[in-house]
Amino acid sequence: MVNNNERLLAALIYFISFFTVFIGPLIIWLIKKDDSRFIDFHGREYLNFMISYTLYTVIATILCFVLIGFLVIPIIGIIAFIFTIIAGVKAYDGKEYRIPFIFRFL
């Protein structure tokens, strides 16, 4: 069973990313990953999400040379925003949510 502090910190990993994209979630994850398997799961999931969507954005930027990237970049941004909110809400509910379309590096 996941306690309230674990749920709050796991959700905070996602919601703090709106203000500090990489550093905030990384700090929370590094400090609490050994204390809670739930926080470790969500920290890894967010970092995999960040790496994957950064790669998608780089590829879309390269595709701007053939004019497809100009359509793809806003779609990537909207999808990333929506999945971040969904993952944060699921974490606060105490559920392990696997974000779609990401590579599992960690």
Secondary structure, 3 states (H helix, E strand, C coil): CCCHHHHHHHHHHHHHHHCCCCHHHHHHHHHHCCCCHHHHHHHHHHHHHHHHHHHHHHHHHHHHHHCCHHHHHHHHHHHHHHHHHHHHHHHHCCCCCCCCCCCCCC
